[in-house]
Amino acid sequence: MARSSINQIEKDEIKIITELKKNARESIDKIAHRCKFSRQKVWRIMNKLEESKKVWGYTTVTDDEKLGLKKFFILIKRTTTPLSDDLAEKIISREAEKKALEDGVVIDNSFFVHGKYDWIICFTANDIKHAKKFSDLIQKSYHGHIADSTLLETLFPIRYNGILNPNKEKLKDFL
């Protein structure tokens, strides 16, 4: 396949991904119209994106405040102690996440990162008490492997999962 053809396929995928990020529930017809593609082309590209795991799934952006939830982040700095195979498997199997769910803590995102911290966990909880309990659970679960951690509470989401907060004027209350 010619390189220009591959480039065009990638550009077409990006157009569709951009539309899906704006509203994953949008009809294929509307996405096709906005991208100036046929409905069949959009459907075919979406299927290929899912099969190739370029698109992992679709999600809903919620107003956590209206749901009585708060959003938190834990920044974790690891020690230099190597992880055992058992501990690595414990992380991969999400054991702490399953325990946290029992307390109403839902992990939204979890990232292994490069920088001052090594891991970032983004989650929702009912309140700071539940968030601290989850933070303690992480500390205990990986005792000896965490050098430092910081718990942060989100005060106001300006942009969340690529979606601009429709109540952005409320930001003035925090400034």
SVG drawing of the C-alpha trace seen along z (x, -y; Angstrom):
<svg xmlns="http://www.w3.org/2000/svg" viewBox="-28 -35 44 49">
<polyline fill="none" stroke="black" stroke-width="0.4" points="0.0,0.0 1.3,-3.4 2.5,-5.7 0.1,-8.4 -2.7,-5.9 -1.6,-4.9 -1.3,-8.6 -4.9,-9.2 -6.2,-6.2 -4.5,-7.6 -6.0,-11.1 -9.5,-9.6 -9.1,-7.6 -8.1,-10.8 -11.2,-12.6 -13.5,-9.9 -11.7,-9.6 -12.0,-13.4 -15.8,-13.2 -16.1,-10.2 -14.3,-12.1 -16.7,-15.0 -19.7,-12.7 -19.4,-8.9 -23.2,-8.5 -23.5,-10.6 -25.1,-8.7 -22.9,-7.3 -24.8,-9.4 -23.9,-12.6 -20.3,-11.6 -20.2,-10.8 -21.7,-14.1 -19.2,-16.1 -16.3,-14.1 -17.7,-14.3 -17.5,-10.4 -20.1,-7.8 -21.9,-6.1 -20.3,-2.8 -16.8,-4.3 -17.4,-5.6 -18.8,-2.2 -15.9,-0.3 -13.2,-2.6 -14.9,-2.5 -14.9,1.4 -11.2,1.4 -10.4,-1.0 -12.1,1.3 -10.5,4.5 -7.0,3.0 -7.6,1.7 -6.9,-1.9 -10.3,-2.5 -10.6,-0.7 -14.2,-1.6 -16.6,-4.4 -17.3,-6.3 -19.7,-8.7 -18.6,-12.0 -20.6,-12.7 -21.0,-15.6 -19.6,-14.0 -20.9,-16.8 -24.5,-16.2 -23.9,-12.5 -22.6,-13.3 -19.1,-12.2 -15.7,-13.9 -12.7,-13.3 -9.3,-12.6 -5.8,-11.9 -3.0,-9.9 0.5,-10.7 2.8,-7.8 6.6,-7.8 8.1,-4.3 11.1,-3.1 14.0,-1.5 13.1,1.9 12.4,4.3 8.9,5.7 8.5,9.4 6.6,11.3 3.8,11.8 3.5,8.1 3.6,7.3 0.8,9.8 -1.1,8.1 -0.9,4.8 -1.9,6.2 -4.9,8.1 -6.1,4.9 -6.6,6.3 -6.5,3.0 -9.1,1.6 -11.5,4.5 -11.2,3.8 -11.7,0.1 -14.9,0.7 -16.4,2.2 -16.0,-1.3 -17.5,-3.1 -14.2,-4.2 -14.1,-3.9 -10.9,-4.2 -11.3,-6.2 -7.7,-6.2 -4.4,-4.8 -1.2,-5.8 2.4,-4.6 4.3,-7.9 7.8,-9.4 8.7,-12.3 8.8,-13.2 6.1,-10.6 5.9,-7.1 2.1,-6.4 -1.1,-8.5 -4.4,-7.1 -7.6,-9.1 -10.7,-8.1 -14.0,-9.1 -15.2,-8.7 -18.0,-10.0 -15.7,-12.2 -12.2,-12.9 -12.6,-10.2 -13.1,-7.5 -10.3,-8.9 -7.9,-8.8 -9.0,-5.3 -8.2,-4.3 -4.8,-6.1 -4.0,-4.1 -5.0,-0.9 -2.6,-1.6 0.2,-2.4 -0.5,0.9 -0.9,3.0 2.5,1.9 4.3,1.4 8.1,1.0 7.6,0.1 6.1,-3.4 8.6,-6.2 6.0,-9.0 2.4,-9.7 0.3,-12.7 -3.5,-12.8 -5.2,-15.6 -8.9,-16.6 -10.3,-18.1 -12.0,-21.4 -13.4,-22.1 -13.1,-20.2 -12.6,-22.6 -12.1,-20.0 -12.8,-16.3 -12.1,-13.5 -11.8,-16.2 -15.2,-17.6 -15.4,-21.3 -17.5,-21.7 -20.9,-23.1 -20.9,-24.9 -17.5,-26.6 -18.8,-29.9 -18.8,-28.3 -15.0,-28.5 -15.3,-32.1 -16.3,-30.9 -12.9,-29.3 -10.8,-32.2"/>
</svg>
